[in-house]
Amino acid sequence: MTEKWLEWAQQIQSTAQAGLTFSKDKFDLKRYRQLLELSAEIMSSYSSTSMSTVMDLFHKEEGYQTPKIDARAVIFKENKILLVREKVDGKWALPGGFADVGVSLTENVIREVEEETGYRASYKRLIAVLDYLKHPHPPQPYHYYKFFLECDVTGSPADQTLETSDVQFFERNGLPELSLNRNTKSQIDLLFQYLNNPFKQPYID
């Protein structure tokens, strides 16, 4: 579902990143740097992001380009799902975020739940692994895989945290405005298919 211009730019960026990682020839390295700049120019031209900002993002990348991991917690209670209000845009999302290096997937999710909600979480099962590009998210410079892990929680929610300003459970037909960079309505609908359905197999794109 990604825009074609973004798909092309991501492919050019990935090729350039691989070339800069493995090439030793100074002329090839120059060409790969030009490809990286071309990718940034495409992204900047078709979005509201400046080329310098895109290049700053690219310069933070090292090594062979691979998809990034976004890990989200799925927490049900009384036929409702737990969402947090993001301070950055005032919209709602499943607790979670990008996985950190040196920490397992479940450890990442458990930590994010506690930091963003105040609840103490424990891993229950894997529900879905989705490709960001196959879902109606806004354009992003990188390619992401989104992992959705069902968790159980105990304790009480926090009034607010460093990243979130509210924590609530919502019914399937009463969802608030979602932060579409993080999760979409169709993804929440998919997750609700796992409510009270312990034997349903994980959905993987």
N, C-alpha and C positions, 0 to 999 in steps of 0.2 A: 504493500500500500504506500510505499515511499514515493516521493516525487522522482521523476526520472533524472533530473539534473543533480539531485542529491545522491542518487545511486551512482551516477558517473563520477561525481566528485569524490565520493568515498572510495571507489575502486582505484581512481588515480592516486589518492592519498595513500592507500594501502600499498600499491605498487611502489610508490616513491619511498615509503617508509622501509619496505623490505630492501630496496636497492641501497638506501643509505646505510642499512645495517650490515649488509653482506658484501657490497662492492668495495674493491680496493683501488680501482682505477680512478684517477683524479678527474678525467673527462666524463666518465660515467657518473661520478658523484655530483658533478656540476649539473648534468642532465636531470638527475633525480631531484636535486634541489629545485630546478625549474619546474618539474612536474608537481612538486609540493606547493610551490607558489601558484601554479595554475589551478590546483584543487582549491586552494584558499580563495583565489579570485572568483571562481565559480560560486562557491558557497556565499561569499560576500555579496556578489552581484544579485543573487536570487533570494537573499534574506536581509534582515535588518542589522546584521552583525558586520562590524568593520573588518577589513582584511587583516589589520594588525591584531585584532582580537583572535581571529581564526588562526593566524600564524603562531600566536602565543600558545594556543592550545596544542598545535602540532609540535611545537618545539619541546613541549613537556613529554612527548612520547619518545620512548626508547625501545630498540629491539624490534622484532618482527610484529607486525600489527595483528592483533586478534580481537574478537568481540569482548566488550566489557561485560561484567556481571552486575545485574541489579537484583537484589534479593528482597522480597516482600513477605511479610507475615500475614496469614489469613486466620483471623480469630472470630469464631462464631459464639454467640450467646443469645439464647432465647429467640432463635431464628433471625438474628440480626448480625451484621458484620461490623467489625471495629475499624473506624477511620480516624485519622488525625488531620487537623487543619494546619497546613503549612504556612509558616510565617512569611516565607518568601513571596507567595502569591495569594494568600488568603483562601486557598481552595483545599479540597480534601483528598487524602490519599491513604492507601494502606501503609502501615508502619514499615519502614525499611529504607534501603538506599544502596549505594554502590558498595560492593564487597571490598574489604581491606585486605591487603597482602599479609600473609602470615597468620590469618585467622580462618577457620573453617566456615563453610556456608552456614551451618546451623548456629555457630557461635556469632557470626555476623548478625543474623536475624534476631537472635535472642537479645544481643546487646542493643540493637536498634529499637526493639520493642520497649526495653526498659528505659532507654534514653528519651524516647519520643512519647511514651505514655505513662511511665511510672509503674506499670504492671511488671511482675516477674513472669517470664515466659519459659515454656519448655516445648521442645520440638515434638510434633506428633506424626506428620507424614508429608511427603512431597505431593503437591496437587498438580502443578503445571510448570512447563518450561516453554516460554514463548519467545519468538523472534520479534524484536521491536519493529522491524521493517514490514512485518506481515500484519500489523495492526494499525488502527487510525490514530497514531500519535503525531504530534507536530514534528516537523523536520528537526533532526539533530545531527551534529557533525560526525558522531561515531556510531558504530554498530553495537547494539546491546543484545544480550540474552537476559530475559527476565525470569527469575525463579520465584515461584509462589509456594511457600511452605506453611502448612496448617500448624498452628501452635495452640497450646492451652495457656491460660494466664491465671495468676492468683494475685491477691493484694488489692490495692485501690489505685485509681488513675490519678495522675498529677494534674493540678490546675493548669499549668503550662510548663513547657520546657524550653531549652535554648532554641530548638528548631520548630516547635509546634505551639499553637496557642489554644488548642481545644482537643478533647478526646471524647468520642461518642460512638455508640452503636446505632446502626441504621438498618431499617427494613429494606428489602430488595426493591420495593416500589416507592421508597421514600428517600432516595439518595440525594445528598447535597451536590453542589457544583464541584465536579471532580477536577483535580490537577492532571490534565491530560498528558503532560510529560511523564507522569508517574504511573497512571492507570486509566483505563477507559471504561465506559459503561458496559461494553460488550465483554470485557475481561471480568468485571464484577459479576455479570450475569453467568459467565462460565463458572466462576468460583462457587456461586450459590448452588450449582448442580451437585456439589460435593457435600452440601449440608445434609446431615443425617443419612449419608450414603457412604459408609465406611469401606465398601468393597469396590468402589468405582476406581478404575485405573487412571494414573496420571495422564494428563493431556500434554502432548509434546508436538510442537510445530515440526 
